[in-house]
Amino acid sequence: MGLLLDSFWRAAAYCLRPRVVALSVLPLLLMVALALGLGYFYWDAAVQGMRAMLDASTLLASVWSWLQGWGLGDVTAVMAPLMVVLAVAPVLVVVSLLAVAVLMTPALVALVAERRFPDLERKKGGSFIASVVWSVGSTLLALVALVVSVPLWLVPPLVLILPPLIWGWLTYRVMVFDALADHASKEERQEIFRRHRSSLLGIGIVTGYLGAAPSIVWASGVVFAAAFFILIPLAIWIYTLVFAFSSLWFTHYGLAALQRLRAESAGLAPVSASAGVVDAARPSAAAVAPALPAAPAAASLPAPSSPSNENSAP
């Protein structure tokens, strides 16, 4: 519990560092750049195509006519751009966050290692290919678990438990692997997973619930339409901060656990090695005893003659 709380407050403090704040703004810049580029080349065609789809829908025709009867004018001219933005925004968000995830995690791990663990040996136990395979495999397992658990979401308490539990499991597997990829060997990483599984899963669940904060901003239905272009960047920035905090929490915990594991191994290794040397250099008493020559029996020794006997001899 001490390691869990220590890594928590350290991660929260690191979120206030200028480098971390700058990394959290990076997805906003990427989103703006992508939006401007796509809008410059494809905005008019996308809006015209969306308006044609809305006008061709027989299901929505009655809705448009009913709204026009209330004096709202040409509703499709207003809805078409909004629908285009709603369709493109998730794609921009995913692309931006994926790019930041690839760039942010190594930078945060390097920041923590540089400031807190400068002497920790880098054993390079996880390559980039291994990280990709591990992440893809864990993601596929999490998606399967989500699909299988969808019917259970109809039970009100489970919908608040199962998704964060699954995403927490995925988060801790992916982020701990990335946090230990440079410093830990494969055996050390497996040992940390085995010893700290419950604590790491708890961190993943907490950060999974924190990751729901942007969804609350997105679902602000009353002000969503009026403040769309403000809420979407705000939601992305919050999600990026949550991602940064999660990565820092796992990194502080993982590297501290690795440092303790190595200190423990270094403390035990000399004792066992010296014991082995002593045992190898000094054979057992049972092996020594037969090799020693047997002492002559006391009865076979001649009795020494006394001086009086020597004088009395003829």
C-alpha positions in Angstrom: 0.0 0.0 0.0 2.9 2.4 0.7 4.3 1.9 -2.8 0.8 2.4 -4.3 0.2 5.7 -2.5 3.8 6.9 -3.0 3.6 6.4 -6.8 0.1 8.0 -6.8 1.2 11.4 -5.4 4.4 11.4 -7.4 2.4 10.9 -10.6 0.0 13.7 -9.6 2.9 16.0 -9.0 4.6 15.1 -12.3 1.4 16.1 -14.1 2.2 19.7 -13.2 5.6 19.7 -14.8 5.9 21.9 -18.0 7.1 19.0 -20.1 4.0 16.9 -19.2 1.7 19.8 -19.8 3.3 20.4 -23.2 2.7 16.8 -24.1 -0.9 17.0 -23.0 -1.4 19.9 -25.5 0.1 17.9 -28.3 -3.2 16.1 -29.3 -5.0 19.4 -29.6 -2.4 20.6 -32.0 -2.6 17.4 -34.0 -6.4 17.6 -34.1 -6.4 21.2 -35.3 -3.9 20.3 -38.0 -5.8 17.3 -39.2 -9.1 19.2 -39.1 -7.7 22.1 -41.1 -6.1 19.8 -43.7 -9.2 17.7 -44.2 -11.5 20.7 -44.1 -9.5 22.5 -46.8 -9.7 19.6 -49.2 -12.9 17.7 -48.4 -15.3 20.0 -46.5 -17.6 21.1 -49.3 -17.8 17.6 -50.8 -18.5 16.0 -47.4 -21.3 18.6 -46.5 -23.0 18.1 -49.9 -22.8 14.4 -49.6 -24.2 14.4 -46.1 -27.0 16.8 -47.1 -28.0 14.5 -50.0 -28.2 11.6 -47.6 -30.4 13.5 -45.2 -32.7 14.7 -48.0 -33.0 11.1 -49.5 -34.0 9.6 -46.2 -37.8 8.9 -46.1 -37.6 8.3 -42.4 -36.2 11.8 -41.7 -38.4 13.6 -44.3 -41.3 13.8 -41.9 -39.0 15.1 -39.2 -37.6 17.8 -41.5 -41.1 18.9 -42.6 -42.3 19.0 -39.0 -39.4 21.2 -38.0 -39.9 23.4 -41.0 -43.6 23.8 -39.9 -42.3 25.3 -36.7 -40.5 27.9 -38.7 -37.0 26.5 -38.4 -36.3 26.9 -42.2 -34.0 24.6 -44.1 -33.0 22.2 -41.3 -30.8 20.0 -43.5 -28.5 23.0 -44.3 -27.8 23.3 -40.6 -27.7 19.6 -39.8 -25.4 18.5 -42.6 -22.3 20.3 -41.4 -23.0 19.2 -37.8 -23.3 15.6 -38.9 -20.0 15.8 -40.8 -18.3 17.1 -37.7 -19.9 14.4 -35.5 -18.7 11.7 -37.9 -15.2 13.0 -38.3 -14.5 14.0 -34.7 -14.1 10.5 -33.3 -11.7 9.6 -36.1 -9.6 12.7 -35.4 -9.7 11.9 -31.7 -8.5 8.3 -32.1 -5.7 9.2 -34.5 -4.5 12.1 -32.3 -4.6 10.0 -29.1 -2.8 7.0 -30.7 -0.1 9.3 -32.0 0.3 10.9 -28.6 0.3 7.5 -26.9 3.2 6.4 -29.1 5.1 9.6 -28.3 4.1 10.2 -24.7 4.8 7.0 -23.0 8.5 6.8 -23.9 8.9 10.4 -23.0 7.2 10.0 -19.6 9.2 6.9 -18.8 12.4 8.7 -19.7 11.4 11.6 -17.5 10.8 9.5 -14.5 13.9 7.4 -15.0 16.1 10.5 -15.5 14.9 12.3 -12.4 14.2 9.4 -9.9 16.1 6.3 -11.1 19.2 7.5 -12.9 21.3 4.6 -11.7 18.8 1.9 -12.6 20.3 -0.5 -15.1 18.6 -0.8 -18.5 18.4 -4.5 -19.4 16.2 -3.9 -22.5 13.9 -6.8 -21.8 11.1 -5.7 -24.2 11.7 -4.7 -27.8 9.4 -2.5 -29.9 8.0 -5.6 -31.8 7.4 -7.4 -28.5 5.5 -4.3 -27.2 3.3 -4.1 -30.3 2.6 -7.9 -30.1 1.8 -7.6 -26.4 -0.4 -4.6 -26.8 -2.3 -6.0 -29.8 -2.8 -9.4 -28.1 -4.0 -7.7 -24.9 -6.4 -5.5 -26.8 -7.9 -8.4 -28.7 -8.5 -10.2 -25.4 -10.1 -7.1 -23.9 -12.4 -6.7 -26.9 -13.5 -10.3 -26.7 -14.2 -9.8 -23.0 -16.2 -6.7 -23.8 -18.3 -8.4 -26.5 -19.0 -11.4 -24.3 -20.0 -9.2 -21.4 -22.4 -7.0 -23.3 -25.5 -8.9 -22.3 -24.5 -8.4 -18.6 -24.6 -4.6 -19.1 -28.3 -4.8 -19.0 -28.0 -5.4 -15.3 -27.7 -1.9 -13.8 -24.8 -2.4 -11.3 -22.7 -4.5 -13.8 -22.6 -1.8 -16.5 -20.7 0.4 -14.0 -18.3 -2.5 -13.0 -17.5 -4.7 -16.0 -16.3 -2.1 -18.6 -13.9 -0.3 -16.2 -12.7 -3.7 -14.9 -11.9 -4.9 -18.5 -10.3 -1.6 -19.5 -8.3 -1.5 -16.2 -6.9 -5.0 -17.0 -6.0 -3.8 -20.5 -4.4 -0.6 -19.2 -2.2 -2.2 -16.6 -1.0 -4.9 -19.0 -0.1 -2.5 -21.8 1.3 0.4 -19.6 3.3 -1.7 -17.2 5.0 -3.5 -20.2 5.9 -0.2 -21.8 7.1 1.2 -18.4 9.4 -1.8 -17.8 10.4 -2.4 -21.5 13.7 -0.5 -21.2 14.8 -1.3 -17.7 13.6 -4.8 -16.8 14.6 -8.1 -18.2 11.9 -10.6 -19.2 12.2 -12.6 -16.0 12.1 -9.4 -13.8 9.0 -8.2 -15.7 7.2 -11.5 -15.2 8.1 -11.5 -11.5 6.7 -7.9 -11.0 3.5 -9.0 -12.8 3.2 -11.9 -10.5 4.0 -10.1 -7.2 2.1 -6.9 -7.9 -0.9 -8.1 -10.0 -3.6 -6.9 -7.6 -2.1 -3.5 -7.1 -1.5 -3.0 -10.8 -5.0 -4.1 -11.6 -6.3 -1.6 -9.0 -4.4 1.2 -10.6 -5.8 0.2 -14.0 -9.4 0.2 -12.7 -9.0 3.7 -11.0 -7.5 5.1 -14.2 -10.3 3.4 -16.2 -12.9 5.3 -14.1 -10.9 8.5 -14.6 -11.0 7.9 -18.3 -14.8 8.2 -18.2 -14.4 11.9 -17.4 -14.2 13.0 -21.1 -17.3 10.9 -21.9 -19.2 13.0 -19.4 -18.1 16.1 -21.2 -19.1 14.7 -24.5 -22.5 13.7 -23.2 -23.4 17.2 -21.9 -26.5 17.2 -24.1 -27.8 20.6 -23.0 -24.8 22.7 -24.1 -23.3 20.2 -26.6 -24.7 21.7 -29.7 -23.9 25.3 -28.7 -20.4 24.6 -27.4 -19.4 21.7 -29.6 -16.1 23.2 -30.8 -15.2 24.0 -27.1 -16.2 20.7 -25.5 -14.5 18.4 -28.0 -11.0 20.0 -27.5 -11.7 20.1 -23.7 -12.6 16.4 -23.7 -9.4 15.5 -25.6 -7.2 17.5 -23.3 -8.8 15.9 -20.2 -8.3 12.4 -21.7 -4.7 13.2 -22.5 -4.1 14.4 -18.9 -5.7 11.1 -17.7 -3.5 9.2 -20.0 -0.4 11.1 -18.8 -1.3 10.5 -15.1 -2.0 6.8 -15.8 1.3 6.4 -17.5 3.2 8.2 -14.8 1.5 6.2 -12.1 2.4 2.9 -13.7 5.9 4.1 -14.4 6.6 5.2 -10.9 5.2 2.0 -9.4 6.8 -0.3 -11.9 10.3 1.2 -11.7 10.2 1.4 -7.9 9.1 -2.2 -7.7 11.9 -3.2 -10.1 14.4 -1.3 -7.9 13.2 -3.2 -4.8 13.3 -6.5 -6.6 17.0 -5.9 -7.6 17.9 -4.7 -4.1 16.4 -7.9 -2.7 18.2 -10.1 -5.2 21.5 -8.3 -4.6 21.0 -8.9 -0.8 20.3 -12.6 -1.2 22.8 -13.5 -3.9 26.1 -12.9 -1.9 24.8 -15.0 1.0 23.8 -18.0 -1.2 27.0 -17.7 -3.3 29.3 -17.6 -0.3 27.4 -20.5 1.3 28.0 -22.5 -1.9 31.7 -21.6 -1.9 32.1 -22.7 1.7 30.3 -25.9 1.2 32.3 -26.7 -1.9 35.6 -25.8 -0.3 35.0 -27.7 3.0 33.8 -31.3 2.7 31.4 -32.7 5.2 32.6 -34.3 8.4 31.3 -37.7 7.2 33.5 -37.4 4.2 36.5 -36.4 6.2 36.3 -39.0 9.0 37.0 -42.1 6.9 40.0 -40.5 5.3 41.8 -39.9 8.6 44.1 -42.8 9.8 42.9 -44.7 12.8 44.8 -43.9 16.0 46.6 -46.9 17.4 45.0 -48.6 20.3 46.3 -47.8 23.8 46.8 -51.5 24.7 49.3 -52.1 21.9 51.7 -49.4 23.2 54.6 -50.7 25.3 54.6 -49.5 28.9 57.5 -47.2 29.7 60.0 -48.5 32.2 60.6 -46.6 35.4 64.1 -45.4 36.5 64.1 -47.7 39.6 63.7 -50.8 37.5 66.5 -49.7 35.3 68.9 -49.2 38.3 67.9 -52.6 39.8 68.6 -54.5 36.7 71.7 -56.7 36.8 
